[in-house]
């Protein structure tokens, strides 16, 4: 077995160990399994949010985009800022209301807020269905990296199976706690590895400054909008910024992290922390544009990073870097599998089939849901491949019009907007139309939320981080 395969083996083994240790520290309640008993500490919360936010979409997809489309993906700096701000403004209120009204899923909140059982079901269905393609990204990206790092010893289908087998085991035994603990390792590995490899690879052409000078002379289209493909201009830039941040903040995996946090002060720091880690994308720029110079015309742009790493770095360093990429995929996949299984369990099984289900029954249903969604994502990864960023934007867009403009031949997105932007526009139209054509909410529901939010605004700096063990009511 080569050194690359040994590193991959260790990379797959360590999360299993951490997951089992985390599970041993947990409680037997379903609440602990789904949202860590609403007691997640600040360090674990930051790393699990950041690592969940960063995925194969960011680690591999960013390099592919810079390689083929020029600077459009630089909007990632803007969408990190927007995401961090949204997590502070929206997340802090969801955290508060979650504790006050005992919410576990996005459907809990939205169904209760709009006093609509139909909406509750629709939300649960949407977040479940459109999480699958984003889950597919993680599986595809992680399998790419494991296959390359092993030198082809582990083929794609086996790499994908190993990838999910590891995740399934530690999420199965430890739930949210195991996910958060492993995300601390994943987060540190993926952020540092991408920056390191960027600086190392750019030295092939004389370093970052020399790389930009050569790009300006040989490939100037890669440095300005609309980019070498001539299709991605300012409209795409704006679309990417808005859709990525809004789509991500609505992901069920991030809602669960809002509910799970113990201390609201983390939300105050999140805009700064999320914006700071965006500097990691500098590594993506250095890798991909060096690749344009030394490895042009790569057929599958999603593989430009692993190809550059394995061709130009020592095998040990290269394998560690690719493990960092697999960490990006795993840290999002584990959160998505856990979140979707929570939605299926709480929003469908417990609410409509077995309201008096025991903790053991709820955890068992969740574990079977983990298996089901993993199998679906695995099949999609094998038989429905696609560019990672494209699949990711479909997942973020979350409506049929996005699929139409993305995958149907001959139908293009008008005005140069990303197809997911049309999904957002359609959502806004539907929101206004449905709001005007349906009966208003009951006044008692409006009053209940008004009182809660007014109390939050008036006492935001004084809210005491205490939770009643029975009803999770926040007290002053």
C-alpha positions as CSV (number, residue, x, y, z in Angstrom):
1,X,0.0,0.0,0.0
2,X,1.4,3.4,-1.0
3,X,1.8,6.4,1.3
4,X,-1.1,8.1,-0.3
5,X,-3.4,5.2,0.4
6,X,-2.1,5.0,4.0
7,X,-2.9,8.7,4.6
8,X,-6.4,8.2,3.1
9,X,-6.9,5.2,5.4
10,X,-5.9,7.3,8.4
11,X,-8.1,10.1,7.3
12,X,-11.1,7.7,7.2
13,X,-10.2,6.1,10.5
14,X,-9.7,9.2,12.7
15,X,-13.3,10.5,12.2
16,X,-14.6,7.1,13.2
17,X,-12.6,7.3,16.4
18,X,-13.7,10.8,17.2
19,X,-17.3,10.0,16.4
20,X,-17.4,7.1,18.8
21,X,-15.7,9.2,21.5
22,X,-18.3,12.0,21.0
23,X,-21.1,9.4,21.1
24,X,-19.8,8.2,24.5
25,X,-20.2,11.7,25.9
26,X,-23.8,12.2,24.7
27,X,-27.1,11.4,26.3
28,X,-29.6,8.9,25.2
29,X,-32.3,11.4,24.4
30,X,-33.4,12.1,20.8
31,X,-33.0,15.8,21.5
32,X,-29.3,15.2,22.1
33,X,-29.1,13.1,19.0
34,X,-30.8,15.8,16.8
35,X,-29.5,19.1,18.2
36,X,-27.0,18.2,20.9
37,X,-29.5,19.1,23.6
38,X,-29.2,22.8,22.6
39,X,-25.8,22.9,24.4
40,X,-23.2,23.1,21.7
41,X,-20.2,25.2,22.8
42,X,-18.8,28.2,20.8
43,X,-15.7,26.5,19.4
44,X,-17.5,23.4,18.1
45,X,-20.4,25.6,16.9
46,X,-18.1,27.8,14.8
47,X,-16.2,25.0,13.2
48,X,-19.3,22.9,12.4
49,X,-21.0,26.0,10.9
50,X,-17.9,27.0,8.9
51,X,-17.1,23.4,7.8
52,X,-20.7,22.8,6.8
53,X,-20.8,26.1,4.9
54,X,-17.5,25.1,3.1
55,X,-17.9,22.0,1.1
56,X,-16.7,20.3,-2.1
57,X,-18.6,23.2,-3.8
58,X,-16.0,25.5,-2.3
59,X,-12.9,23.3,-2.2
60,X,-13.1,21.7,-5.7
61,X,-15.7,23.8,-7.3
62,X,-13.9,27.1,-6.7
63,X,-10.8,25.8,-8.5
64,X,-12.9,24.5,-11.4
65,X,-14.7,27.9,-11.7
66,X,-11.5,30.0,-11.6
67,X,-9.9,27.6,-14.1
68,X,-12.7,27.8,-16.7
69,X,-14.6,31.1,-16.0
70,X,-11.9,33.5,-14.8
71,X,-12.7,35.8,-11.9
72,X,-16.4,35.2,-11.5
73,X,-16.0,33.0,-8.4
74,X,-14.3,36.0,-6.6
75,X,-17.8,36.9,-5.6
76,X,-17.3,34.2,-2.9
77,X,-15.7,37.0,-0.8
78,X,-19.0,38.9,-1.0
79,X,-21.2,35.9,-0.4
80,X,-19.2,34.9,2.7
81,X,-19.8,38.4,4.1
82,X,-23.5,38.2,3.3
83,X,-23.8,34.7,4.7
84,X,-22.1,35.7,7.9
85,X,-24.4,38.7,8.3
86,X,-27.5,36.6,7.6
87,X,-26.4,34.0,10.1
88,X,-26.1,36.8,12.7
89,X,-29.4,38.6,12.0
90,X,-31.6,35.6,11.1
91,X,-29.7,32.9,13.0
92,X,-29.9,34.6,16.4
93,X,-33.7,35.1,16.1
94,X,-34.2,31.5,15.0
95,X,-32.0,30.3,17.9
96,X,-34.1,32.4,20.4
97,X,-37.5,31.2,19.0
98,X,-36.2,27.7,18.8
99,X,-35.5,27.6,22.5
100,X,-38.7,29.4,23.3
101,X,-41.0,27.3,21.3
102,X,-39.0,24.0,21.2
103,X,-38.3,23.9,17.4
104,X,-36.0,21.3,15.9
105,X,-36.4,21.7,12.1
106,X,-37.1,24.5,9.7
107,X,-40.6,23.2,9.2
108,X,-41.3,23.5,12.9
109,X,-40.5,27.2,12.8
110,X,-42.2,28.1,9.4
111,X,-45.2,25.9,9.9
112,X,-45.8,27.5,13.3
113,X,-45.0,31.1,12.2
114,X,-47.5,31.0,9.3
115,X,-49.9,28.7,11.2
116,X,-50.1,26.4,8.2
117,X,-49.9,22.6,8.2
118,X,-49.7,22.6,4.4
119,X,-46.7,24.9,4.5
120,X,-45.0,22.8,7.1
121,X,-45.3,19.8,4.7
122,X,-44.1,21.8,1.7
123,X,-41.1,23.1,3.5
124,X,-40.1,19.7,4.7
125,X,-40.4,18.2,1.2
126,X,-38.4,21.0,-0.4
127,X,-35.5,20.9,2.0
128,X,-35.4,17.1,1.8
129,X,-35.5,16.9,-2.0
130,X,-33.2,19.8,-2.8
131,X,-30.6,18.7,-0.3
132,X,-30.0,15.5,-2.3
133,X,-28.2,17.2,-5.2
134,X,-26.0,19.1,-2.8
135,X,-25.3,15.9,-1.0
136,X,-24.4,14.4,-4.3
137,X,-21.7,17.1,-4.7
138,X,-20.0,16.1,-1.5
139,X,-20.0,12.4,-2.4
140,X,-18.7,13.1,-5.9
141,X,-16.0,15.5,-4.7
142,X,-14.9,13.3,-1.9
143,X,-14.7,10.3,-4.1
144,X,-12.6,12.2,-6.7
145,X,-10.1,13.1,-4.1
146,X,-9.8,9.7,-2.5
147,X,-9.4,8.1,-5.9
148,X,-6.7,10.5,-6.9
149,X,-4.9,10.4,-3.6
150,X,-4.7,6.6,-3.6
151,X,-3.1,6.8,-7.0
152,X,-6.1,5.0,-8.6
153,X,-5.8,2.0,-6.2
154,X,-9.2,2.9,-4.9
155,X,-11.6,3.4,-7.9
156,X,-14.3,6.0,-7.8
157,X,-17.2,3.7,-7.0
158,X,-15.3,2.2,-4.1
159,X,-14.1,5.6,-2.9
160,X,-17.6,6.9,-2.8
161,X,-18.8,3.8,-0.9
162,X,-16.0,4.2,1.7
163,X,-16.7,7.9,2.0
164,X,-20.3,7.3,3.0
165,X,-19.7,4.2,5.0
166,X,-17.5,6.2,7.4
167,X,-20.0,9.1,7.7
168,X,-23.0,6.7,8.2
169,X,-21.2,4.9,11.0
170,X,-20.3,7.9,13.1
171,X,-23.5,9.9,12.5
172,X,-25.4,6.7,13.2
173,X,-23.9,6.3,16.7
174,X,-23.3,9.9,17.7
175,X,-25.8,12.2,15.9
176,X,-25.2,15.9,16.0
177,X,-22.4,15.7,18.7
178,X,-20.3,13.3,16.6
179,X,-20.8,15.6,13.5
180,X,-19.7,18.7,15.4
181,X,-16.7,17.1,16.9
182,X,-15.4,15.7,13.6
183,X,-16.1,19.1,12.0
184,X,-13.5,20.7,14.2
185,X,-10.9,18.4,12.6
186,X,-12.3,18.8,9.1
187,X,-12.5,22.6,9.4
188,X,-8.9,23.1,10.5
189,X,-7.6,20.7,7.8
190,X,-9.5,22.1,4.9
191,X,-8.8,25.8,5.6
192,X,-5.0,25.4,6.1
193,X,-4.5,22.9,3.3
194,X,-6.1,25.0,0.6
195,X,-3.9,28.0,1.4
196,X,-0.8,25.9,1.7
197,X,-1.2,24.2,-1.6
198,X,-2.0,27.5,-3.3
199,X,1.3,29.0,-2.2
200,X,3.2,25.8,-3.0
201,X,1.8,25.3,-6.5
202,X,2.2,29.0,-7.5
203,X,5.9,28.6,-6.9
204,X,6.0,26.5,-10.1
205,X,5.8,29.7,-12.1
206,X,7.8,31.9,-9.7
207,X,5.3,32.7,-7.0
208,X,2.0,34.6,-6.8
209,X,3.3,37.9,-8.3
210,X,5.0,36.1,-11.3
211,X,1.8,34.0,-11.8
212,X,-0.3,37.1,-12.2
213,X,2.2,38.8,-14.5
214,X,2.2,35.7,-16.8
215,X,-1.6,35.5,-16.7
216,X,-2.0,39.1,-17.7
217,X,0.3,38.5,-20.7
218,X,-0.9,35.0,-21.8
219,X,-4.5,34.8,-20.6
220,X,-5.8,38.3,-19.9
221,X,-9.4,37.1,-20.2
222,X,-9.0,35.1,-17.0
223,X,-8.4,38.3,-15.1
224,X,-11.5,40.3,-16.2
225,X,-15.2,39.9,-16.5
226,X,-16.9,38.3,-18.4
227,X,-14.1,35.7,-18.4
228,X,-12.7,33.4,-21.1
229,X,-16.1,31.8,-21.8
230,X,-17.7,35.2,-22.5
231,X,-20.9,34.2,-20.7
232,X,-20.3,35.1,-17.0
233,X,-20.5,38.8,-16.5
234,X,-21.9,41.1,-13.8
235,X,-25.3,39.5,-13.8
236,X,-23.8,36.1,-13.0
237,X,-21.6,37.8,-10.3
238,X,-24.6,39.2,-8.5
239,X,-26.6,36.0,-9.0
240,X,-23.9,33.9,-7.4
241,X,-23.6,36.3,-4.4
242,X,-27.3,36.4,-3.6
243,X,-28.2,32.8,-4.4
244,X,-25.3,31.2,-2.6
245,X,-25.8,33.0,0.7
246,X,-29.6,32.9,0.7
247,X,-29.7,29.3,-0.4
248,X,-27.2,28.1,2.1
249,X,-28.8,29.9,5.1
250,X,-32.0,28.0,4.3
251,X,-30.3,24.6,4.4
252,X,-31.7,22.4,7.1
253,X,-28.2,21.5,8.3
254,X,-27.6,25.1,9.2
255,X,-31.0,25.6,10.9
256,X,-30.2,22.7,13.2
257,X,-26.9,24.4,14.1
258,X,-28.8,27.6,14.9
259,X,-31.0,25.6,17.3
260,X,-28.1,23.7,18.8
261,X,-25.9,26.6,20.0
262,X,-25.8,27.1,23.7
263,X,-24.7,30.7,23.8
264,X,-26.1,33.5,21.6
265,X,-22.8,35.5,21.7
266,X,-21.5,33.2,18.9
267,X,-23.9,34.8,16.5
268,X,-22.3,38.2,17.2
269,X,-18.9,36.9,16.0
270,X,-20.1,34.9,13.0
271,X,-20.0,37.8,10.4
272,X,-16.3,38.5,11.3
273,X,-15.3,34.8,11.5
274,X,-17.0,33.7,8.3
275,X,-15.6,36.7,6.4
276,X,-12.1,36.0,7.7
277,X,-12.0,32.4,6.5
278,X,-12.9,33.7,3.0
279,X,-9.1,34.4,2.5
280,X,-8.8,30.7,2.0
281,X,-10.1,31.3,-1.6
282,X,-6.7,33.0,-2.3
283,X,-5.4,29.4,-2.4
284,X,-8.0,28.5,-5.0
285,X,-7.0,31.4,-7.2
286,X,-3.3,30.5,-7.0
287,X,-3.9,26.9,-7.8
288,X,-6.3,27.3,-10.7
289,X,-4.6,30.1,-12.5
290,X,-1.2,28.4,-12.1
291,X,-3.0,25.4,-13.6
292,X,-4.1,27.5,-16.6
293,X,-0.4,28.2,-17.3
294,X,1.1,24.8,-16.7
295,X,-1.8,22.4,-17.3
296,X,-4.2,24.0,-19.9
297,X,-7.1,22.2,-21.5
298,X,-8.0,19.9,-18.7
299,X,-11.2,18.1,-19.7
300,X,-12.8,17.8,-16.2
301,X,-12.1,21.1,-14.5
302,X,-13.4,19.7,-11.1
303,X,-10.2,17.6,-11.1
304,X,-7.7,20.5,-11.6
305,X,-6.8,20.7,-7.9
306,X,-6.1,17.0,-7.4
307,X,-4.3,16.7,-10.7
308,X,-2.0,19.7,-9.9
309,X,-1.4,18.4,-6.4
310,X,-0.5,14.8,-7.4
311,X,1.7,16.0,-10.4
312,X,3.6,18.7,-8.7
313,X,3.7,18.0,-4.9
314,X,5.4,15.3,-2.9
315,X,3.0,12.4,-2.5
316,X,2.8,12.7,1.3
317,X,2.0,16.5,1.2
318,X,-0.3,15.9,-1.8
319,X,-2.3,13.2,0.0
320,X,-2.7,15.4,3.1
321,X,-4.0,18.2,1.0
322,X,-6.4,16.0,-0.8
323,X,-7.5,14.7,2.6
324,X,-8.3,18.3,3.3
325,X,-10.5,18.4,0.3
326,X,-12.2,15.2,1.3
327,X,-12.7,16.9,4.7
328,X,-14.6,19.8,3.0
329,X,-16.9,17.2,1.4
330,X,-17.3,15.1,4.5
331,X,-18.0,18.0,6.8
332,X,-20.9,19.1,4.7
333,X,-22.2,15.6,3.8
334,X,-22.4,14.5,7.4
335,X,-24.4,17.6,8.4
336,X,-26.8,17.2,5.4
337,X,-27.4,13.5,6.0
338,X,-28.1,14.2,9.7
339,X,-30.3,17.2,9.0
340,X,-32.4,15.5,6.3
341,X,-32.9,12.4,8.5
342,X,-34.0,14.8,11.3
343,X,-36.6,16.4,9.0
344,X,-38.0,13.0,7.9
345,X,-38.1,11.8,11.5
346,X,-39.6,14.9,13.2
347,X,-41.7,16.4,10.5
348,X,-43.2,13.3,9.0
349,X,-42.8,10.2,11.3
350,X,-43.3,11.8,14.7
351,X,-45.8,14.5,13.6
352,X,-48.1,12.4,11.5
353,X,-47.5,8.7,12.2
354,X,-46.3,8.3,15.8
355,X,-46.7,11.5,17.9
356,X,-45.9,9.5,21.1
357,X,-42.8,7.9,19.7
358,X,-40.1,7.1,22.2
359,X,-36.5,8.5,22.0
360,X,-35.2,5.1,20.8
361,X,-37.9,4.9,18.1
362,X,-37.1,8.4,16.8
363,X,-33.4,7.7,16.7
364,X,-34.0,4.4,14.9
365,X,-36.2,6.1,12.2
366,X,-33.5,8.8,11.8
367,X,-30.8,6.1,11.2
368,X,-32.8,4.4,8.6
369,X,-33.4,7.7,6.9
370,X,-29.6,8.3,6.9
371,X,-29.2,5.0,5.0
372,X,-31.9,5.8,2.5
373,X,-30.6,9.3,1.5
374,X,-27.1,8.1,1.4
375,X,-28.0,5.4,-1.1
376,X,-29.9,7.9,-3.3
377,X,-26.9,10.3,-3.3
378,X,-24.6,7.4,-4.1
379,X,-26.6,6.3,-7.1
380,X,-26.8,9.9,-8.4
381,X,-23.0,10.3,-8.0
382,X,-22.5,7.2,-10.1
383,X,-25.0,7.8,-12.8
384,X,-25.8,11.5,-12.9
385,X,-22.5,13.3,-12.9
386,X,-22.2,17.1,-13.4
387,X,-20.0,20.1,-12.7
388,X,-19.9,20.6,-8.9
389,X,-20.7,24.3,-9.0
390,X,-23.6,23.8,-11.4
391,X,-25.2,21.1,-9.2
392,X,-24.6,23.2,-6.1
393,X,-26.4,26.2,-7.6
394,X,-29.4,24.0,-8.6
395,X,-29.5,22.8,-4.9
396,X,-29.4,26.4,-3.7
397,X,-32.0,27.6,-6.2
398,X,-34.4,24.9,-5.1
399,X,-37.2,25.3,-7.7
400,X,-38.2,23.7,-11.0
401,X,-37.3,26.7,-13.1
402,X,-33.7,26.3,-12.0
403,X,-33.6,22.8,-13.3
404,X,-35.2,23.9,-16.5
405,X,-32.6,26.6,-17.3
406,X,-29.7,24.4,-16.2
407,X,-30.3,21.0,-17.7
408,X,-32.8,21.2,-20.6
409,X,-31.0,21.6,-23.9
410,X,-31.7,24.7,-25.9
411,X,-33.3,26.7,-23.0
412,X,-31.0,29.4,-21.7
413,X,-31.3,31.7,-18.7
414,X,-32.5,35.2,-19.9
415,X,-30.5,38.4,-19.3
416,X,-27.3,36.5,-18.3
417,X,-28.7,35.7,-14.8
418,X,-27.7,32.5,-13.2
419,X,-30.7,30.0,-13.4
420,X,-30.8,29.9,-9.6
421,X,-31.5,33.7,-9.7
422,X,-34.7,33.0,-11.6
423,X,-35.6,30.5,-9.0
424,X,-35.3,33.3,-6.4
425,X,-37.4,35.7,-8.5
426,X,-40.1,33.1,-8.9
427,X,-40.1,32.4,-5.2
428,X,-40.6,36.1,-4.5
429,X,-43.6,36.2,-6.9
430,X,-45.1,33.1,-5.4
431,X,-44.6,34.5,-1.9
432,X,-46.4,37.7,-2.7
433,X,-49.2,36.0,-4.7
434,X,-49.9,33.4,-2.0
435,X,-49.8,35.9,0.8
436,X,-52.4,38.1,-0.9
437,X,-54.7,35.3,-1.9
438,X,-54.8,33.4,1.4
439,X,-56.4,34.2,4.7
440,X,-54.3,36.1,7.2
441,X,-52.9,34.3,10.2
442,X,-54.8,34.0,13.4
443,X,-54.4,37.0,15.6
444,X,-53.3,34.9,18.6
445,X,-50.5,33.5,16.5
446,X,-49.4,37.0,15.4
447,X,-49.5,38.2,19.0
448,X,-47.5,35.3,20.3
449,X,-44.6,35.9,17.9
450,X,-44.8,39.7,18.3
451,X,-44.4,39.3,22.1
452,X,-41.5,36.9,21.7
453,X,-39.7,39.0,19.1
454,X,-40.3,42.2,21.1
455,X,-38.9,40.6,24.2
456,X,-35.9,39.5,22.1
457,X,-35.3,43.0,20.8
458,X,-35.7,44.7,24.2
459,X,-33.5,42.3,26.1
460,X,-31.1,41.1,23.5
461,X,-28.0,42.0,25.5
462,X,-29.5,40.7,28.8
463,X,-30.9,37.3,27.7
464,X,-29.7,34.7,30.2
465,X,-28.5,31.5,28.5
466,X,-30.6,29.2,30.6
467,X,-32.9,26.6,29.2
468,X,-35.7,24.9,31.0
469,X,-35.1,21.2,30.6
470,X,-38.8,20.5,29.9
471,X,-40.0,23.3,27.5
472,X,-36.9,25.2,26.5
473,X,-38.3,28.5,27.5
474,X,-35.7,31.3,27.5
475,X,-35.8,33.4,30.6
476,X,-34.5,36.8,31.6
